[in-house]
């Protein structure tokens, strides 16, 4: 039988009088808050942290590393007209911690029907958790903001309607949100990120031999300092990337309607296909350019290529193919509806004697 430790932190089960004795204070903005509860549970980096929350629960999760055990602190934040009602709300919110062989599990609970539902009142939970370095994390919450700073060995958020900010992961990242910003920063490993009606921001990502798969609808995709392979798809908003170095032969960047702006450190290896149905594509290459370019637009749109040594191989009204340097990389750029294609290189040999 698996060893199992159930630590039920059940301040919320106590009667109202006991809750009041433990301290409900009113903040300057009119909210009631319980006194912070602090505790620890044994944990090693080989165990995964799992956080589950009922759909009737919301709040904030702050997650950091650097502890020899799992230490945590939480408080309940209540919006009610009176202190008595705040105590009643607090009674309904529980934090339970289970330690199993491979996992430490936090269950954040509230009744399926809560008295603040459909009113201007609310009951929330703010929880701070510190775990050992290089632990894996899985979060299953719908209405919690997540702020996480590693190093983690793996990080996953199954689905949330709140914002997520995760930094420093040395392994795969899989985060799915809706309607709120998603930031993923300082990752060495595969990335899957999905959003709709919200920003996806990627910073300092190196996928190595893996890929970044990014999906967004009606929300911007922003990338800064990216190295590796990528499959980006967006609808009805911008894709903006700078300081990019793509590797591998399966790189795809696609948009339905919205500007695609890509700044490459260099283009000398691999393959990339960029498609925009109803918007322009702008490419800026800062350094070495050894690539074959295949550019195709719809009638009425233009292809503009400048500031590079180039050898045209095919020139039509709506199609331009040319090579730069050794032509080692392959770049296919297509606008199927409307929108120009603009390519700006690092300069000609005369303009840039260092090449």
C-alpha positions as CSV (number, residue, x, y, z in Angstrom):
1,X,0.0,0.0,0.0
2,X,1.3,3.4,-0.9
3,X,2.3,5.5,2.1
4,X,-0.1,8.4,2.2
5,X,-0.1,11.4,4.4
6,X,-3.2,13.5,4.5
7,X,-2.8,16.9,6.0
8,X,-6.1,18.6,6.0
9,X,-5.7,22.2,6.8
10,X,-9.2,22.8,7.9
11,X,-9.5,26.2,9.4
12,X,-12.6,26.4,7.3
13,X,-14.3,23.6,9.2
14,X,-14.2,25.5,12.5
15,X,-17.2,27.4,13.8
16,X,-17.4,31.1,13.0
17,X,-16.4,32.0,16.6
18,X,-13.2,30.0,16.3
19,X,-12.4,31.6,12.9
20,X,-12.9,35.0,14.4
21,X,-10.6,34.1,17.2
22,X,-7.9,33.1,14.7
23,X,-8.1,36.6,13.2
24,X,-10.1,38.2,10.5
25,X,-8.8,41.6,9.6
26,X,-10.2,44.2,7.2
27,X,-7.9,45.7,4.7
28,X,-7.8,49.3,3.5
29,X,-9.7,48.3,0.3
30,X,-12.6,46.8,2.4
31,X,-11.7,43.1,2.1
32,X,-11.6,40.7,5.0
33,X,-8.5,38.4,5.3
34,X,-7.7,35.5,7.5
35,X,-4.4,35.2,9.3
36,X,-1.8,33.4,7.2
37,X,-1.5,29.6,7.8
38,X,2.1,28.3,7.4
39,X,3.1,24.6,7.2
40,X,5.5,22.1,5.5
41,X,5.4,18.6,4.1
42,X,8.3,16.4,3.2
43,X,9.1,16.5,-0.5
44,X,12.0,15.5,-2.8
45,X,12.7,16.8,-6.3
46,X,11.8,13.3,-7.6
47,X,8.2,13.9,-6.6
48,X,5.8,16.0,-8.7
49,X,3.8,18.9,-7.3
50,X,0.1,18.7,-8.3
51,X,-2.3,21.5,-7.6
52,X,-6.0,20.9,-8.1
53,X,-8.7,23.4,-7.5
54,X,-12.5,23.2,-7.7
55,X,-14.2,25.3,-10.4
56,X,-15.9,27.3,-7.6
57,X,-12.5,28.4,-6.3
58,X,-10.3,31.2,-7.5
59,X,-7.3,33.3,-6.4
60,X,-3.6,33.4,-6.8
61,X,-0.9,30.8,-6.7
62,X,2.8,31.9,-6.2
63,X,5.2,29.1,-6.8
64,X,9.0,29.2,-6.2
65,X,11.9,26.7,-5.7
66,X,14.9,26.5,-3.4
67,X,13.4,24.6,-0.4
68,X,14.5,21.3,1.0
69,X,10.9,20.4,1.6
70,X,7.5,21.7,0.4
71,X,6.7,24.7,2.5
72,X,3.5,26.7,2.0
73,X,1.5,29.6,3.4
74,X,-2.0,30.7,2.5
75,X,-4.7,33.1,3.5
76,X,-8.4,33.5,2.5
77,X,-9.6,36.8,1.1
78,X,-13.3,37.5,1.5
79,X,-15.4,40.3,0.0
80,X,-18.6,40.6,2.1
81,X,-20.5,43.5,3.8
82,X,-19.9,42.1,7.3
83,X,-17.3,40.2,9.3
84,X,-19.8,37.5,10.2
85,X,-20.5,36.7,6.5
86,X,-16.7,36.7,5.9
87,X,-16.2,34.1,8.5
88,X,-19.0,32.0,7.0
89,X,-17.3,32.2,3.6
90,X,-14.0,31.3,5.1
91,X,-15.5,28.2,6.6
92,X,-16.3,26.9,3.2
93,X,-12.7,27.2,1.8
94,X,-10.3,24.3,2.6
95,X,-6.7,23.4,1.7
96,X,-5.8,19.8,1.8
97,X,-2.3,18.4,1.2
98,X,-1.6,14.8,0.4
99,X,1.8,13.2,0.2
100,X,2.0,10.1,-2.0
101,X,5.0,8.1,-3.2
102,X,5.5,10.1,-6.4
103,X,3.5,13.3,-5.8
104,X,2.6,16.0,-3.3
105,X,-0.9,17.0,-4.0
106,X,-2.7,20.2,-3.0
107,X,-6.5,20.2,-3.2
108,X,-8.1,23.6,-3.0
109,X,-11.8,23.1,-2.3
110,X,-15.1,24.9,-1.9
111,X,-18.6,23.6,-2.2
112,X,-20.1,23.0,-5.6
113,X,-22.6,25.8,-4.9
114,X,-21.1,28.7,-2.9
115,X,-23.1,31.5,-1.3
116,X,-21.1,34.3,-3.1
117,X,-22.0,32.9,-6.6
118,X,-24.0,35.4,-8.6
119,X,-23.5,38.2,-6.1
120,X,-21.0,41.0,-5.7
121,X,-19.4,39.1,-2.9
122,X,-16.4,36.7,-3.3
123,X,-14.2,34.2,-1.5
124,X,-10.6,33.7,-2.8
125,X,-7.5,32.0,-1.8
126,X,-3.9,33.3,-2.0
127,X,-1.3,30.5,-1.6
128,X,2.5,30.6,-1.7
129,X,4.3,27.3,-2.2
130,X,8.1,26.7,-2.2
131,X,9.4,23.3,-3.4
132,X,12.8,21.7,-4.2
133,X,14.7,22.8,-7.3
134,X,14.1,20.8,-10.5
135,X,10.7,19.4,-9.4
136,X,8.0,18.8,-11.9
137,X,4.7,20.7,-11.6
138,X,1.1,20.0,-12.8
139,X,-1.6,22.6,-12.2
140,X,-5.3,21.9,-12.7
141,X,-7.1,25.1,-11.9
142,X,-9.7,27.2,-13.8
143,X,-9.7,30.5,-11.9
144,X,-6.3,31.0,-10.3
145,X,-3.6,33.3,-11.5
146,X,-0.3,31.4,-11.6
147,X,3.1,33.1,-11.0
148,X,5.9,30.4,-11.0
149,X,9.7,30.8,-10.9
150,X,11.9,27.7,-11.1
151,X,14.1,26.0,-12.0
152,X,11.5,23.3,-12.7
153,X,12.1,20.0,-14.6
154,X,8.7,20.1,-16.2
155,X,5.7,22.5,-16.0
156,X,2.1,22.0,-17.1
157,X,-1.2,23.9,-16.7
158,X,-4.0,21.9,-18.2
159,X,-6.5,24.8,-18.7
160,X,-7.2,28.1,-17.0
161,X,-9.2,31.3,-17.6
162,X,-6.6,33.3,-15.6
163,X,-3.2,34.6,-16.4
164,X,-0.1,32.4,-16.2
165,X,3.6,33.5,-15.9
166,X,6.2,30.8,-15.7
167,X,9.9,31.2,-15.7
168,X,13.0,28.9,-15.7
169,X,12.1,25.4,-16.8
170,X,14.8,22.8,-17.8
171,X,12.4,20.5,-19.6
172,X,9.0,20.5,-21.4
173,X,6.4,23.2,-20.8
174,X,2.7,22.7,-21.7
175,X,0.3,25.6,-20.8
176,X,-3.2,26.3,-22.0
177,X,-5.1,29.4,-21.1
178,X,-8.0,31.5,-22.4
179,X,-8.7,35.2,-22.3
180,X,-5.7,36.2,-20.2
181,X,-2.0,36.8,-20.9
182,X,0.4,33.9,-20.9
183,X,4.2,34.4,-20.4
184,X,6.8,31.7,-20.8
185,X,10.4,32.7,-20.1
186,X,13.8,31.0,-19.9
187,X,13.0,27.5,-21.1
188,X,15.3,24.7,-22.4
189,X,13.0,22.1,-23.8
190,X,9.8,21.6,-25.9
191,X,7.1,24.1,-25.5
192,X,3.3,23.9,-26.1
193,X,1.3,27.1,-25.5
194,X,-2.3,27.7,-26.4
195,X,-4.5,30.8,-25.8
196,X,-7.5,32.6,-27.3
197,X,-8.3,36.3,-26.9
198,X,-5.1,36.8,-24.9
199,X,-1.4,37.5,-25.5
200,X,1.2,34.7,-25.7
201,X,4.7,36.0,-24.8
202,X,7.8,33.8,-25.2
203,X,11.2,35.0,-24.1
204,X,14.6,33.3,-24.0
205,X,13.5,29.9,-25.3
206,X,15.8,27.1,-26.6
207,X,13.9,24.0,-27.7
208,X,17.1,22.1,-28.7
209,X,16.1,19.2,-30.8
210,X,12.4,19.6,-29.9
211,X,9.8,22.1,-31.1
212,X,7.7,25.0,-29.8
213,X,4.1,24.5,-30.8
214,X,2.1,27.8,-30.3
215,X,-1.6,28.2,-31.0
216,X,-3.6,31.4,-30.5
217,X,-6.9,32.9,-31.7
218,X,-7.6,36.6,-31.6
219,X,-4.5,37.2,-29.5
220,X,-1.0,38.4,-30.2
221,X,2.1,36.1,-30.3
222,X,5.3,37.8,-29.2
223,X,8.7,36.1,-29.3
224,X,12.1,37.4,-28.1
225,X,15.3,35.4,-28.1
226,X,14.2,32.1,-29.6
227,X,16.3,29.3,-30.8
228,X,15.1,25.9,-32.1
229,X,12.1,24.7,-34.1
230,X,8.7,26.2,-34.1
231,X,5.2,25.7,-35.3
232,X,3.2,28.9,-34.8
233,X,-0.4,29.4,-35.8
234,X,-2.5,32.5,-35.1
235,X,-5.8,34.0,-36.2
236,X,-6.7,37.7,-36.4
237,X,-3.8,39.2,-34.5
238,X,-0.1,39.9,-34.9
239,X,2.9,37.5,-34.8
240,X,6.0,39.5,-33.8
241,X,9.3,37.8,-33.3
242,X,12.8,39.2,-32.8
243,X,16.2,37.6,-32.2
244,X,15.2,34.3,-33.7
245,X,17.4,31.5,-34.9
246,X,15.4,28.6,-36.4
247,X,16.8,25.1,-36.7
248,X,15.3,22.0,-38.4
249,X,13.2,21.5,-41.4
250,X,9.6,21.7,-40.1
251,X,9.3,25.3,-39.1
252,X,5.9,26.8,-39.9
253,X,4.5,30.3,-39.1
254,X,0.9,30.9,-40.2
255,X,-1.6,33.6,-39.7
256,X,-5.1,34.3,-41.0
257,X,-5.3,38.1,-40.7
258,X,-2.7,40.1,-38.9
259,X,0.9,41.3,-39.4
260,X,3.7,38.8,-39.3
261,X,7.0,40.5,-38.4
262,X,10.1,38.3,-38.0
263,X,13.6,39.4,-37.1
264,X,16.2,36.6,-37.6
265,X,19.7,36.7,-36.1
266,X,20.7,34.7,-39.2
267,X,19.2,32.5,-41.9
268,X,21.8,29.9,-42.9
269,X,20.3,26.5,-42.0
270,X,17.0,24.7,-41.9
271,X,13.6,25.4,-43.6
272,X,10.8,27.8,-42.7
273,X,7.4,28.3,-44.3
274,X,5.5,31.5,-43.5
275,X,1.9,32.0,-44.7
276,X,-0.4,34.9,-44.1
277,X,-3.9,34.8,-45.6
278,X,-4.9,38.5,-45.3
279,X,-2.0,40.5,-44.1
280,X,1.6,41.4,-44.8
281,X,4.8,39.5,-44.0
282,X,7.9,41.4,-43.0
283,X,11.3,39.7,-42.6
284,X,14.4,41.4,-41.2
285,X,17.7,39.4,-41.2
286,X,20.4,41.0,-39.0
287,X,23.5,38.8,-39.9
288,X,24.5,36.0,-42.2
289,X,22.0,35.2,-44.9
290,X,22.6,32.0,-46.9
291,X,19.1,31.0,-48.2
292,X,16.9,30.2,-51.1
293,X,13.8,32.5,-51.0
294,X,10.5,31.5,-52.6
295,X,8.0,34.3,-52.4
296,X,4.4,34.3,-53.7
297,X,1.7,36.9,-53.3
298,X,-1.8,37.4,-54.6
299,X,-2.6,39.9,-57.4
300,X,-2.1,43.5,-56.4
301,X,0.4,42.7,-53.7
302,X,4.2,43.1,-54.0
303,X,7.4,41.4,-53.0
304,X,10.2,43.7,-51.9
305,X,13.7,42.4,-51.2
306,X,16.6,44.7,-50.4
307,X,20.0,45.1,-48.7
308,X,21.5,41.7,-49.5
309,X,23.5,40.1,-52.3
310,X,21.0,38.1,-54.2
311,X,20.7,36.1,-57.4
312,X,17.2,36.1,-58.9
313,X,16.1,32.7,-60.3
314,X,12.5,33.4,-61.1
315,X,10.7,36.8,-61.5
316,X,6.9,37.1,-62.1
317,X,4.4,39.8,-61.1
318,X,3.2,37.7,-58.1
319,X,6.3,35.5,-57.6
320,X,9.9,36.1,-56.8
321,X,12.6,33.4,-56.2
322,X,16.2,34.2,-55.4
323,X,19.3,32.9,-53.6
324,X,21.6,34.6,-51.2
325,X,25.1,33.2,-50.3
326,X,25.2,29.4,-50.5
327,X,21.4,29.1,-50.5
328,X,21.7,26.5,-47.6
329,X,18.4,27.5,-45.9
330,X,15.0,27.4,-47.5
331,X,12.5,30.2,-46.9
332,X,9.0,30.0,-48.4
333,X,6.8,33.2,-47.9
334,X,3.2,33.3,-49.1
335,X,0.4,35.8,-48.9
336,X,-2.8,34.1,-50.3
337,X,-5.2,37.0,-49.8
338,X,-3.7,40.4,-49.6
339,X,-0.5,41.9,-48.2
340,X,3.0,42.6,-49.3
341,X,6.1,40.6,-48.6
342,X,9.1,42.6,-47.5
343,X,12.6,41.2,-46.9
344,X,15.5,43.3,-45.6
345,X,18.9,41.7,-45.3
346,X,22.1,42.8,-43.4
347,X,23.5,44.7,-46.4
348,X,25.5,44.0,-49.5
349,X,29.2,43.2,-49.4
350,X,29.9,46.8,-50.2
351,X,27.6,48.0,-47.5
352,X,28.7,45.4,-45.0
353,X,32.5,44.7,-45.5
354,X,32.5,42.2,-42.5
355,X,30.6,39.6,-44.6
